[in-house]
Each structure stands twice: as C-alpha cells, then as structure tokens.
Amino acid sequence: MEKMFKVSSNPHIRSKDTTSRIMQYVALALLPATIFGIFNFGMHAMFLVMITVSATVLSEYIYDRCMKKEISIGDFSAVVTGLLLALNLPPEAPLWVGVIGGVFAIIVVKMLFGGLGQNFMNPALGARCFLIISFTSIMTNFDCDAYTGATPLAAIKAGEDAPELIDMIIGRTAGTIGETSMIALLIGAAFLLVMKVIDLRVPGAYILSFVVFIVLFSGHGLELDYIVAQLAGGGLMLGAFFMATDYVTRPITKNGQYVFGIFLGIMTGIFRIFGPSAEGVSYAIILGNLLVPLIEKVTKPTAFGKKKTKKEAA
C-alpha cells in the first residue's frame, strides 16, 4: 500500500494523492523550466540535469540497500530533489558538481535525518548552499556559449545596464539552468495550483511581502521596471513556487504558512538589497526552514473543545 502524505494540521482529511503522485506532479511541473533551460543553454545543461538526477536517485538507492531499509526511490522524491538541484546550478558547471551536490542532498540533508518527512531543510537548497561554500568560483560563474557577463540581478546591484524586461520574463538571460524563464516557471506553478498540489498561501505571502519590502527600502519606490526585474531576474519564482512550498520543510498550519511566506519575502529583500550578493532566495528559505518548529508552535490551532490555559495564552 502506498503511503499517504499528511499535509495539514489536525484534524487530517485523507486524500487519494499519495507521496509518489504528488512528487510526479512536481516533476512534471518542473519540465517547462527544465526544457527551456536545456534549449537556452545547450547540451551541457542537459547532461548536467541528467547526471544530477541520477546522482540523487542512485544515492538514495545505495543508502537504502546499505542500511537494509525499504527501497524508497519509488516515491519520486529523489527525482524532484535532483531536478531542483540541477535547475539551481550554473549551466556550465562541471558534471562532477552535480554528482557531489546530489550525493550531499540525499545522504547528508535527507537520509541521515531519517528520510522523506524528517529532513529539517530542503535538500536541494542545502546542497546548493554547500556547493556555493565549497566551490564558490564555479557556482558564481554564469558565463556560457549563449550568454556572458553578470546575471540580471548582479547587473542591477552593480548599477550596470540590465537585460530588457522582456528578455528576463522569457528567459533570454544569464543565470542558473532553471531560474531564467519566468514564463516557464509560472506555467509549472499554474499546473501545481490546478492539481491542488500547492496553494497560494506561501508563494503569495512570499512574493507580496518581498515586493512591499523592496518598494519601501530599495530606493526605487514604485518603479515598475525595477520590481519586475527583481521578480523575473533571479531565483524568486523557482524558490517561491517549488521550494518554499515543500510539504516537509514548510509549516503545516495555515497561519504559519502566511508567517513563513512573509518571513521569506522580508529576508530575501534584506539579502538582495543590503547583502553583498545580488541573490538571497536560497538563504532565506533555509533560514525559514530552521524556524518552522517555532512558527508552528506559535500558530498551532487549539484542539476542538480545548481551552487555552493562562500559561498558553500568555
């Protein structure tokens, strides 16, 4: 029998969507961004995606075999982790970077903490941050045959001319394999929304709070071109719809999801505007993952028929 995945606070309603079905939907939703990234950046990007996904799946399989556990690759979560990690890699990164990142994501971030449902942070983002720390020059080099120079956000932060907005929306810019095309990512996000795999609580709160933050503190006010560039020119759409919505590492309470999304938006704004790097989505989501237990404790609904004690209300 396939395992049911509980994705809400008590009381639980059992859904026909199994873990594997949900992960298959997410993998399908990532295909537009994956296909565009391969079309945009070329064959090396395709090989990098294939190698990274293979590394995550094989790592989970070998770990389960060595630990004499039930083989879990059938739930497709390793495939999703591999896809997300690959889409967060520079298109010309060496293939071995995808292998190291895939092994780290599965073994260190996921399996050593008990496997799916037990990891405290998004495995793909944990691996990406590990790769940035370990191989900074590789992970920050976005030059390729198709594009040279800085990413749109790096150009904006440096005061240089950024690509045209239409190019950022379509995806004709430098960046990681999967983050450049806002259109492709929104197509995938729309699919997840229609299939009711995700809702707008986390991504909506994330994007709205980020926009409010940059309007107030960026110095550009309501300048529409700047706002759109910040939304389309980096990893915000990929992070908001595909990583911040991860069932395992987001709050399960509805109010907690709003708080979580607002926190991510504010932290992303702080990293982008006041930090040394032009990006900040990965760090914001990981910090949010670490705060999920606290957010859930604060926003946990009172059990039906139970009154809060004075200590709980204080």
N, C-alpha and C positions, 0 to 999 in steps of 0.2 A: 504493500500500500504506500502511495506517495505521501510525503509529509505535508501537512497543512501549515501554512505560514501565518502566524498571528501578527497583525499589523496595526492593532488599535488597542487603546486602553480598555480595561474591563467595563462592562461585560463584553465578551467576544461573540461575534457572529461568524459562524464557519462559512468559508467561501469555497467555491469549486476551483478557484485558482490555486494550484499547487506552486511550490517554490520553483520547480523547473519551468512551469508555464510562465510565471512572472519573469524569470530570467530570460526565457526565449523572447518574450515581448521586448524586453530591454535591449537584447542583442539586435533584434530586428529594427528597433528604433534608432540604433546607432549606425545602421547601414548607410543611410543617406550621407552622413558626415564622413564615414569611412570611405565610401565610393568616391565622394568628391575629393577627399584628401589624396587618394591614390591618383585620381585623374589630374589633380592640381600639381602634385609634387613628383609623380613618376613612379617607376618600378621599384626603386629602393624603398619608398614608403610602403608599398605593398608587401615586400619581403619583410620589412620591419614589423608590420602588423601581424603577419603570419607567424614569424618567429616568436614574438611576444606572447601571442595567444597560445602557441604550442608550449612555451615555457611554463605558463601558468597551469595549463591542463596537466602536463606531464609532472610538474612539481607536486600537484595535489594527488595525482595517482600514485606516484612513488612514495609519498609520505604515508598515504593510507595503507599501502602494501607493507611498508617497513614497520608501521605501528600496529599492523594486524587489525585495522579498522575497516568498516564497511566502505567500499569504494563510493566516493561521493561526487565524482565528476559528472554524473548523470543529471545533477541539478542545474547545470549550466552556469553556476555562479563563477567558476574559474574562467569560463569563456568571457563573461561580462567583465571580470577584473582585467583579463588580458587585453580586451578591446579598449577599455577605458585607459589603461596604462599606455597602450600604443598610441592612442589619439592624443595623449599628453606629451608625446616625445617629439623632438625636432625631426623633420623629415630626412635629414642626412645623418642622424645619429648612427654609429656603428651597430651592427646587428647584435653584438655581444652585450650592448647596453640593455636591449630588450630582454635578453636572457637573464642577466643579473637582476634587473628590475622585476621580472616575472617571478623568479625564484624568491626574492625578498618579499614581494607582495603576498605570496601564498604561504610560504613557510614561516616567516617571521611575524608578519602582521595578522595573518588569518589563522593558520593551523596551530601554531604554538599557543594560541589563546583559546583553543577549543573548536575551531572551525566556524562554519557559517552560523551566524547568530550570536557568536561570543566575542568577535573582534571588536575592539573599542574604537577603531578608526577605519575609515575607508581604505582598503588595502591598496588600491591603485594610487591614491594620493599619498599614502605613507611611503610607497615605493618611489613615487616621483620625487618627493622631498629628499629621500635617501640618495637618489641619483644626483639631485642638484648639489647636495653637500659633498658627495664623493667625486663627481665628475662635472664640476661647475662649468668649465670651458665648453664641454660637449653639450651640456643641457641648455646653455645660453647662446649657442651658435645656430642661427636660423638661416644662414646662407645656403642656397641650393641652386640648382640649374635654373629654376624658374624665377627665383627672387634673390636679391642680395640686399644687404643693409638691415636696418633695425625693423622690429615689429611695429605696427601702428602705435601701440601704447608707449613703446620706448621712444619713438619719434616725437610723440606729443609731450612726453615728460622732459625730453631734451630741448624742446622748443623748436624742433625741426618740422619741415613740411610732412604732414601725414598723407597716406594714400587718400584717394577720393572716397567719399562715404559709400558710394555705390559699390566700389571695389571691396570695401570692408564688409558690406552686407552680403555680397555674393560670395566672397572668399578669395578674391584675387590679391592676396597679400602674404607677407611672410608670417610665420607662426608655427605652432605645433600642427601635427597632421590633422587633428580633428577639430581644432578650435576656430578656424578661419571663416568658415561659412555659416553665417547667422541663419540663412535660409534653410540650409540642410539640417541644422540643429533644431530649428523650430518645427520643421516637418516631423522629425522624430519625436519631439516633445508633444506635438499635437496627437500623434498616434498613441502615445502613452496616456494622454488625457482621455482620448476617446475610449480606449480599452480600460479605463479606470484603474490603471496601474499606479498612477500618481494623481495628485490633485494640486491645486494652485496655492495651498497654504504656505509651504516652504518656499518655492520659487517666486511666488508673488510677493511675499513679505521681503524676501531677499532683494529682488530687483527694485521694488518700490523704495525700500529703506536706503539702498545704495544710491538711487537717483536723488532722493532728498538730501542725502549726505553730501554728494558732490555739488549739488546746487548751492548748498549753504557754505561749504568750506573749500571748494576748488578755486574760487576766484573767478570762475566763468559764469556764475549765476545760471540763468535760464537759457544760455546759449545752446540752441538745439543741436548744432553740429557736434559740439563737444560731448553732449550727453549721448548721442547716438554712437559716436566714436568709442566712448567708454563701454557701451553695451555690446558693440559689434566687433571691436578691435582686439579682444583678448579672450580669456577663458571663462568669462562670466556665464554665458549661455550654457556651455558644456557643464560647468560646475553647478549652476542653479537647477537645471532640469534632470541631470543624470547622476550627479554625485551627492549633492546636498539632500536629495530625495531618497537616498539609500535607506531601506527599511531598518537595517540593523543599527546604523550609526546616527539616526535622527531620533528626536523624541517621539514617543507614541501618543502622547496626549495632544489634543487639538490645539489648546492654548500654548502648549510647549512648542509646537511646530511654528506658530507665529513668532514666539520669542526667539526661537532658533534662527528663523529666517531673518529677522531684524538684526540679530547679533552678527550674522554673516555679512549682511549688507553694510553695516557700520564698520566692521573690521576690514572688509575689502576696501572700503573708501579710505580708511586710515592707512592701510598698506600702500595703496596706489598713490595717494596724494602726499602723504608725509614720510613714507618709507623710501629707502634707497632704490628699490626695484619698481619697475613700472607695473608689475603684476602683483597679485596678492590673494587670488581666489583659493589656491591650494592651502595656504597657511591659515586663511580664515576658516575654511571648512574643517581642517584638522583641529584648530582651537575649539570650534563649535562642537566637534565630536567629543572632545575631552570634557566639555561642560554639560553634555547631555544628562548624566545622572543628576546633577544639581537642578537643571531645568525641569526634569521630570518630577523631582521631589517637590519643587515649588508649585508646579502646575497640576499635580496629581488630583483628579477629581475625588470628592468624598464618596465613599461607598454608599449605595442606596440605603436609606434608613438609618445611617450613622451620623451622629452629630459630632462636630469638631470639639475637642476639648479645649480648655483655655490655653494649654501649652501649644497645641497645634495651631490655634488661631493667632497666637502671638507672633 
